[in-house]
Amino acid sequence: MSFFKLGVNPALVKVLKAGGILEPFPIQTATLPDAIAGRDVLGRGQTGSGKTLAFGLAMLTRLAGRQAKAHQPLALILAPTRELAMQINDTLRPLNQSLGLDSRLIAGGMPYGQQIQALRKAVPILVATPGRLMDLIKQREVRLSDVEIVILDEADQMVDMGFLPVVKEILDQTKPNGQRLLFSATLDGPVEQLVRKYLRNPVVHSVDSDKASVDTMDHHVLVIDPLDKDKITTQLAARDGRTILFVRTQHGADKLAKKLADRGVPVGSLHGGKSQAVRTRTLAAFKSGETNALVATDVAARGIHVDGISLVVHVDAPTDPKDYLHRAGRTARAGESGTVVTLTTSNQQKTIRGLTTRAGVNAAFVRVKPHAPELNSLFGAQEPSGTPWVAPVFADKSEGRRSGGGRPAGRSNSSGRPGASGGRPGASGGRPGGRPGQSSGKSRPRPESRRQRPR
């Protein structure tokens, strides 16, 4: 099935073809006809399944030829984190332009001025995080009465982050008979409340289950001595290939990144306590290959969308199967293969086995010591150079100092908690902010053996 036969606007199909995207992914094939027809759609699919183009192509096809009034957008895409919103906006920008439509990113941690200026000139599509959007609504810079298409992306994460009341308040201000497209990895609990209240006879498309992929993802649990944890973690981080290591706290992320850098591993640290400038630089270095290892906290689990991550390491094991799946979803994206490793001790084995079972994972438990043959044969682990790696230094204007992407950079007021921005211009806006996942900024769909590489 081609995009054209699914009903996608020919101008959009041309842009996709120029980017090497010729065939739709299953979630796109399933949802596009209904969404283009104006039906409410409830889509369940894991990160990497192609949701951005699924809702973006439908929205743009329906908006072709339309014009917005000042302060009154026609369509709204809500995302839980600023970095995810950035990536959506970057992905859709070349498609928007082909139809003469404009979109504007409305997110915390960024200057108010440019966002307000764009709204005053009229912009048909807003890609927004809930907190900053509410700030601008309260400042009367945005009116949602003309919004006829609302897209909720990663709805379950917005709920997990405490944005359910804000999301409801936003939806209440849009056209009551407008179209709603809701995409989520899970559809239970509060997400179901949103569906019942705001979606009208939605068509349900569940392409991927909320269990981990068993076809493209291998899962291993390494049973280790606590005294060996640092050495084994370092050997895994020093492997050839892109690796992301998850820890529990911001302090733990910076501490581990420093240890790895001191051993010679090019590494970055990413969490909600860093400024937007530092997060952007850190993720850019990871994407470009300047660093092959990235240490992140759970808040990054659903915000980091980087192709080619071949290994995910749970340095600190999660406690919830959803967190396990969100972290694991950084690898084996868009049909690629990947490996997930969880580090545990003997007395935690039972707990971890229960966790993986609830996540739908059949993990292989292996007891290892540093330099064990299995570390290299299964994961490519190796000893680092031992020569300390020093992160490049760059200007961080937002904090008035110079900082490095691989070193602790302190905290900003971008806390990532609902209500953190307080609605005052110039604040870092941190309601949904402080979340890693910055897009690479490329403005064209990228070819990769004539396959998509979607979020």
Number of C-alpha atoms within 10 A of each C-alpha: 11 12 24 14 11 18 18 20 19 15 16 21 20 17 18 22 15 14 17 17 22 19 16 19 22 18 22 25 17 19 26 26 18 18 27 21 12 17 20 26 25 22 28 23 21 28 25 22 23 21 26 20 23 24 26 21 25 24 26 23 22 17 20 15 10 12 15 18 14 17 22 22 25 24 26 24 26 27 24 31 32 36 29 28 26 23 25 25 26 20 24 21 19 20 26 24 14 17 18 12 20 20 22 22 23 28 30 32 27 22 15 20 11 13 16 18 13 16 24 15 12 20 21 23 26 25 25 27 30 29 30 28 23 19 23 20 16 12 13 10 18 20 17 19 14 18 23 18 23 25 22 21 24 24 25 23 21 23 18 12 17 16 23 20 11 18 20 13 13 17 20 13 14 21 16 14 11 19 23 26 26 27 26 23 23 22 20 11 10 14 20 12 13 18 20 12 9 20 21 15 12 20 17 15 17 21 17 18 13 20 17 24 22 11 11 15 21 19 21 20 24 23 20 18 16 11 9 12 17 15 16 25 19 23 22 26 31 25 21 14 16 22 27 30 25 27 21 16 16 23 15 17 23 24 15 24 28 22 15 28 23 17 20 19 27 25 30 33 30 34 26 27 22 25 26 26 18 30 26 19 19 25 26 20 23 22 20 10 13 16 22 22 31 24 27 28 24 22 27 23 22 24 25 24 27 22 18 18 24 21 28 27 24 22 21 16 21 19 12 12 21 18 17 23 24 22 27 27 24 28 29 25 27 19 16 16 17 22 20 25 23 23 23 23 16 12 9 12 16 10 12 22 17 14 19 21 13 15 18 17 22 15 18 12 18 12 14 17 17 20 14 12 13 16 20 15 9 10 20 17 23 18 19 20 12 12 11 16 17 17 19 13 12 14 13 17 12 14 17 8 10 12 20 19 27 30 24 21 21 14 15 17 19 24 24 27 18 18 18 19 25 15 21 13 15 13 17 28 32 29 32 32 34 31 32 29 27 25 24 18 12 12 14 16 22 18 16 11 8 13 17 24 21 22 23
